[in-house]
């Protein structure tokens, strides 16, 4: 298994938008990544539930980390998310991204977002363009 260089891991972990939301990179490997987010009051929408954009950002951060873990910039072509369950303030969510297909200049990833009990909260899919050299 290929090890991710420390400088790349640090660059991905230092994403300023993810940091602003409280998203933390907790695992990174070739074609895979895991991020976590503890839901806080400032991530709620006007219904008093966590904003879908916060969950999307958690999954997108895992997708971006996994797709960029091995080197050259991967450029998102398309993404989508399906929401299953509402969560509450204080819940810690995990997004686990894995590459499911790569061919030529594109790769596809699946991201499972789960709660502390490992129950599914959302499912995210993304596809990237790999420009290469």
BANUKOL-98814 format. One line per field, with one value per residue (C-alpha): residue in one letter; x, y, z; residue number from 1. Coordinates in nm, 4 decimals. Layout:
% residues N
residuo (a ...)
c1 (X ...)
c2 (Y ...)
c3 (Z ...)
num (NUM ...)
END
This chain:
% residues 133
residuo (x x x x x x x x x x x x x x x x x x x x x x x x x x x x x x x x x x x x x x x x x x x x x x x x x x x x x x x x x x x x x x x x x x x x x x x x x x x x x x x x x x x x x x x x x x x x x x x x x x x x x x x x x x x x x x x x x x x x x x x x x x x x x x x x x x x x x)
c1 (0.0000 0.1282 0.1978 0.0743 0.3608 0.3355 0.3379 0.0386 -0.1477 -0.0826 -0.1944 -0.5208 -0.5800 -0.5285 -0.8227 -0.9449 -1.3137 -1.3268 -1.1555 -1.4098 -1.6922 -1.5082 -1.4429 -1.1377 -0.9419 -0.8926 -0.7645 -0.6096 -0.4835 -0.4678 -0.8187 -0.9748 -1.0307 -1.2333 -1.3519 -1.5452 -1.7694 -1.9370 -2.2662 -2.2763 -2.5489 -2.3978 -2.4527 -2.8319 -3.0819 -3.4013 -3.5826 -3.3341 -3.1809 -2.8315 -2.8095 -2.7812 -2.4871 -2.2909 -2.3446 -2.2657 -1.9435 -1.8408 -1.8870 -1.7273 -1.4197 -1.3744 -1.4255 -1.1708 -0.9152 -0.9541 -0.9385 -0.6325 -0.4411 -0.2148 -0.0763 -0.1928 -0.5004 -0.8277 -1.1003 -1.4621 -1.6883 -2.0097 -2.1413 -2.4721 -2.5996 -2.9014 -3.0060 -3.1561 -3.1816 -3.1774 -2.9135 -2.8854 -2.6484 -2.3643 -2.3723 -2.0384 -2.0712 -1.8192 -1.7775 -1.5898 -1.4824 -1.3551 -1.2650 -1.4985 -1.3836 -1.0947 -1.0397 -0.8375 -0.8733 -1.1748 -1.2416 -1.5580 -1.5975 -1.8642 -1.8924 -2.0985 -2.1973 -2.2814 -2.3644 -2.1989 -2.3975 -2.2692 -2.6224 -2.6446 -2.7196 -2.6416 -2.4859 -2.2659 -2.1236 -1.8624 -1.6641 -1.3336 -1.1208 -0.7545 -0.5535 -0.2197 0.0981)
c2 (0.0000 0.3448 0.5857 0.9438 1.1962 1.4092 1.7386 1.6300 1.5020 1.8316 2.0398 1.8463 1.8564 2.2360 2.3098 2.6521 2.6010 2.2637 2.4150 2.6982 2.4428 2.2243 1.9360 1.7299 1.4905 1.1775 0.9235 0.9427 0.6746 0.5965 0.6534 0.6800 0.9302 0.9810 1.3136 1.4000 1.6844 1.7497 1.9312 2.2700 2.5330 2.7508 2.4716 2.4759 2.6034 2.7985 2.4718 2.4150 2.1125 2.0830 2.2503 2.0091 2.2130 2.1200 1.7487 1.7976 1.9801 1.6983 1.4412 1.6684 1.7159 1.3371 1.3095 1.5844 1.4306 1.0802 1.1949 1.4155 1.1859 1.0400 1.3480 1.5639 1.7785 1.5934 1.8232 1.7522 1.6874 1.6050 1.5230 1.4360 1.3557 1.1805 1.2590 0.9832 1.1031 1.4258 1.4615 1.6755 1.9270 1.7414 1.4452 1.3573 1.2533 1.0589 1.0638 0.7671 0.8112 0.5342 0.5167 0.2722 0.3116 0.4611 0.4506 0.6794 1.0351 0.9913 0.8295 0.7788 0.7849 0.6827 0.8549 0.7143 0.9629 0.7960 0.8960 0.7802 0.4532 0.3924 0.4433 0.5938 0.9661 1.0441 0.8965 1.1036 1.0170 1.2114 1.1881 1.3623 1.4429 1.3502 1.5896 1.4119 1.5611)
c3 (0.0000 -0.0924 0.1922 0.1555 0.1956 0.5106 0.3179 0.1066 0.4132 0.5941 0.2935 0.2637 0.6415 0.6438 0.4094 0.5326 0.4424 0.6174 0.9212 0.9329 0.9541 1.2073 0.9658 1.0578 0.8369 1.0490 0.7944 0.4486 0.2152 -0.1559 -0.2900 0.0535 0.3320 0.6478 0.7863 1.1007 1.2089 1.5422 1.4827 1.6559 1.6958 1.4232 1.1662 1.2112 0.9562 1.0273 1.1145 1.3986 1.2270 1.0808 0.7416 0.4494 0.3263 0.6395 0.5743 0.2067 0.2987 0.5331 0.2545 -0.0067 0.2139 0.2343 -0.1442 -0.2116 0.0241 -0.1194 -0.4806 -0.4232 -0.1885 -0.4561 -0.6239 -0.9128 -0.8615 -0.9153 -1.0465 -0.9501 -1.2490 -1.0674 -0.7227 -0.5622 -0.2163 -0.0705 0.2868 0.5020 0.8622 1.0598 1.3301 1.6396 1.7909 1.9597 1.7215 1.5633 1.2005 0.9949 0.6173 0.4718 0.1073 -0.1176 -0.4831 -0.6565 -1.0175 -1.2128 -1.5844 -1.8055 -1.6825 -1.4520 -1.1170 -0.9130 -0.5360 -0.2895 0.0479 0.3347 0.6059 0.9361 1.2923 1.6150 1.6088 1.2526 1.1182 0.7670 0.7574 0.3916 0.0792 -0.1537 -0.4942 -0.6849 -1.0053 -1.0820 -1.3831 -1.3430 -1.5638 -1.5145 -1.6555)
num (1 2 3 4 5 6 7 8 9 10 11 12 13 14 15 16 17 18 19 20 21 22 23 24 25 26 27 28 29 30 31 32 33 34 35 36 37 38 39 40 41 42 43 44 45 46 47 48 49 50 51 52 53 54 55 56 57 58 59 60 61 62 63 64 65 66 67 68 69 70 71 72 73 74 75 76 77 78 79 80 81 82 83 84 85 86 87 88 89 90 91 92 93 94 95 96 97 98 99 100 101 102 103 104 105 106 107 108 109 110 111 112 113 114 115 116 117 118 119 120 121 122 123 124 125 126 127 128 129 130 131 132 133)
END
